[in-house]
Amino acid sequence: MSDKKVHSVKRAVEVAARAFAFRKFNEVTVAEISQAAQCSTTTIYAIFGNKEGLFLEAMTHLLQTQVPEVRLNNRSALCRLVSFAEARVRSLSSPVVRGAVRAISGQIDTARTLVDHLAEQQCGKVIAILEPQIDACVQHNLLRPLGSDNLAYAIMAVTAYEPIVFGMLYGNDQSVDITGVLRKAFTPLVTPSGEVMLNQLLDEGPAYGVLSLASRNPPQHYQSTGRA
Amino acid sequence: MSDKKVHSVKRAVEVAARAFAFRKFNEVTVAEISQAAQCSTTTIYAIFGNKEGLFLEAMTHLLQTQVPEVRLNNRSALCRLVSFAEARVRSLSSPVVRGAVRAISGQIDTARTLVDHLAEQQCGKVIAILEPQIDACVQHNLLRPLGSDNLAYAIMAVTAYEPIVFGMLYGNDQSVDITGVLRKAFTPLVTPSGEVMLNQLLDEGPAYGVLSLASRNPPQHYQSTGRA
């Protein structure tokens, strides 16, 4: 494939990702994606087979760019965990991820391979990334020794609940209190000395590298309601 | 309205609830609901206005019948909380509730009033029902004094995560390990003496009135994988 064609296919995937995240599957056409991305419908059908194939590739692309990472340059393992959790709350609260979750849910029948991929990300890879941080926190007496699995699950569940429930039920209308969610997620898990550090991290945020994305790049689509 | 008409309208709502929970909104017609429920389309349109109105009433009906309650006849406040959590995991894992969540999510634009109703149920009424049990558990040194709000949120989040994520991503294919979810939900929240009681409740289940629905009425659509 020529460089030009590679680029036009990439554009088609990006255009499709936003289209499917913000509108219903039935309302999006391959013709409009083709036009907006300057990529011929012939190429789109040759590469993705059909609209369902383009949808899967677009959602995979979208969610891959939205998976939060553990940033290892942060000061402590607890700080890394809280930063990861913050990025996760922020990502799941974003209109584009909420749209993608709704879109995938609406196309369950055709999304099987994508779902397997997501399951690996959500339940396998992400927890594998979290576990070294969790184990370090337990070793330093910052998290309670509740078992890596239970700790990872609690962090994943509590950081997902409000963003996903609000996103599923309210579309993009309802804002998520990011600091409040982080506090709810970690308060049951920390030791007394972990609690002191957690409160410092959440109160002083940017100085610790937590909530720093917020200060560097204020999000437009949601805001803290200060309910913490 | 005659008794006969009241009954036929009620049937229409029940038929519509299952239809919308298991099939796409666009694929369900008022004509088929009318026929299956023996309720004329004239009556349906007169009462609900349009298909969207019938959808809202059907989803409201469905979810109202699925809200878990705190059963006050159980032995202890912790047992009541665990029973509530069990009913919640079971309800959210059921094909009909999973279908309803997907259906509502797919019709966000028309489901505003229903969503407000759900928000009250989820975030207001249910937490108000839970709080007396939570406070009693804290007073009896079974739950840690983490704040009623945080405790209620953690229970709601962790019991919802696996059923909803599995439901959204896998449709009805993936079973939920009910005992495992309950253990993950309560382990971070209990005191040492609460942990002893929790383990008794989960291990001996039916004798304590917890997991008793399972033994009395084995669910057909999902099963414990024994991962606990």
Boltz contact constraints between the chains, C-beta under 6 A:
constraints:
  - contact:
      token1: [A, 102]
      token2: [B, 105]
      max_distance: 6.0
  - contact:
      token1: [A, 105]
      token2: [B, 102]
      max_distance: 6.0
  - contact:
      token1: [A, 105]
      token2: [B, 105]
      max_distance: 6.0
  - contact:
      token1: [A, 105]
      token2: [B, 168]
      max_distance: 6.0
  - contact:
      token1: [A, 106]
      token2: [B, 106]
      max_distance: 6.0
  - contact:
      token1: [A, 108]
      token2: [B, 171]
      max_distance: 6.0
  - contact:
      token1: [A, 115]
      token2: [B, 169]
      max_distance: 6.0
  - contact:
      token1: [A, 118]
      token2: [B, 169]
      max_distance: 6.0
  - contact:
      token1: [A, 146]
      token2: [B, 187]
      max_distance: 6.0
  - contact:
      token1: [A, 146]
      token2: [B, 188]
      max_distance: 6.0
  - contact:
      token1: [A, 150]
      token2: [B, 184]
      max_distance: 6.0
  - contact:
      token1: [A, 150]
      token2: [B, 187]
      max_distance: 6.0
  - contact:
      token1: [A, 153]
      token2: [B, 184]
      max_distance: 6.0
  - contact:
      token1: [A, 154]
      token2: [B, 188]
      max_distance: 6.0
  - contact:
      token1: [A, 157]
      token2: [B, 157]
      max_distance: 6.0
  - contact:
      token1: [A, 157]
      token2: [B, 158]
      max_distance: 6.0
  - contact:
      token1: [A, 157]
      token2: [B, 161]
      max_distance: 6.0
  - contact:
      token1: [A, 158]
      token2: [B, 157]
      max_distance: 6.0
  - contact:
      token1: [A, 160]
      token2: [B, 161]
      max_distance: 6.0
  - contact:
      token1: [A, 161]
      token2: [B, 157]
      max_distance: 6.0
  - contact:
      token1: [A, 161]
      token2: [B, 160]
      max_distance: 6.0
  - contact:
      token1: [A, 168]
      token2: [B, 105]
      max_distance: 6.0
  - contact:
      token1: [A, 169]
      token2: [B, 115]
      max_distance: 6.0
  - contact:
      token1: [A, 171]
      token2: [B, 108]
      max_distance: 6.0
  - contact:
      token1: [A, 184]
      token2: [B, 150]
      max_distance: 6.0
  - contact:
      token1: [A, 184]
      token2: [B, 153]
      max_distance: 6.0
  - contact:
      token1: [A, 187]
      token2: [B, 146]
      max_distance: 6.0
  - contact:
      token1: [A, 187]
      token2: [B, 150]
      max_distance: 6.0
  - contact:
      token1: [A, 188]
      token2: [B, 146]
      max_distance: 6.0
  - contact:
      token1: [A, 188]
      token2: [B, 154]
      max_distance: 6.0
  - contact:
      token1: [A, 188]
      token2: [B, 188]
      max_distance: 6.0
  - contact:
      token1: [A, 188]
      token2: [B, 189]
      max_distance: 6.0
  - contact:
      token1: [A, 189]
      token2: [B, 188]
      max_distance: 6.0
